[in-house]
Amino acid sequence: MSLLEGAVRKLFGAAGGGGGTSRVELMCRQLGWSIADRKRGLLVLNFNDSVVGVRPVFTANCDGDLVWVSTHSHSVIPARRVPPEVPSYLLRRNAEIKFGAWQASVNDRGTTLFALSYFVHADGLLAERFKFLCETIAVEANSFDQLMHKAGLL
């Protein structure tokens, strides 16, 4: 289970695991998007990415009231080797981006992982807004990975 999957499961239990067709699945159908994978209540949508080839965007219904959208950087750095410019950049981006927030966490192997997540109220969330959220998060992660690649950290 990935860091992102674990976080959602801890916060909201088996996100969207109540059976039936979820709001997210209906929006994907309306958009003509295929679901690349299903993992314990999470849906994985794949987007083309110029840096890493395929950028997975994870999404789930959380307790019916929230929809979670998230992706991650493909940069995986030992915690002791993360340059101070990286967290500074992520904090600056958190102040600049319109929605979502970057998080950095260290796993049990001492590796730093970078994730971008957003929760939105499910009420009134239409397919076009969902599309905008997923695509914008994928583009933001691509921009971060481009910088990490240029710095030799990807």
JOWO-V362632 format. One record per run of one state. SS is the DSSP state (h for helix, s for strand, l for the rest). FROM is the first residue (numbers start at 1). LEN is the number of residues. Records with the same first field share a line. If there is no record, write none. Layout:
SS: FROM-LEN / FROM-LEN
This chain:
l: 1-2 / 13-10 / 32-5 / 40-2 / 50-3 / 63-3 / 73-4 / 82-2 / 97-4 / 107-4 / 122-5 / 151-4
h: 3-10 / 23-9 / 79-3 / 84-13 / 127-24
s: 37-3 / 42-8 / 53-10 / 66-7 / 77-2 / 101-6 / 111-11
